[in-house]
Amino acid sequence: MTGLDVLRRCAAYEGEMERLRQQYALAMDAATRVSPVLGKDGGRTEGAGSKAERFVVKADWLERRMIARRWLYAQDLDEASRLLPQLETAPAEAIRLVMVSGHTVRMAAGEMRRSEDAVRALLRRGRLQLAALRSPLDEDPEYREQSGVWKTQRAPGLD
């Protein structure tokens, strides 16, 4: 994983977390709105196969993914704080403002007292420097384990 990959993960964090929060809220809402299924004798059938329980299982799965993503984000921020000092000062500041803090190029230009074109050039230079740096996060077994939890794309089925 390059330094640029670490920064891209930092930049994507808020969007990913918002998507997970929305899916979690929908799953929990669905779990409370599902009607019970009536059995052949007219009684309610509950248990492992009920739709409400399957929605709760999906919500639990989403919650575990959110926790794993928060942990990965903290690790990515720590790694970014170790990588940015290895860059030149101006590109490092532009990268920090735009990719880590989430500022727009215009906001970063105002804060750095430079033109937007100058900030874009600094971002290009910083990204090139970051792409040349290797991050030791890939060798960290705990990071790989949490990353595996995060990369699991298959949600519990609601067949």
Secondary structure, 3 states (H helix, E strand, C coil): CEHHHHHHHHHHHHHHHHHHHHHHHHHHHHHHHCCCEECCCCCEECCCCCHHHHHHHHHHHHHHHHHHHHHHHHHHHHHHHHHHHHCCHHHHHHHHHHHHCCCCHHHHHHHHCCCHHHHHHHHHHHHHHHHHCECHHHHCHHHHHHHHHHHCCCCCCCC
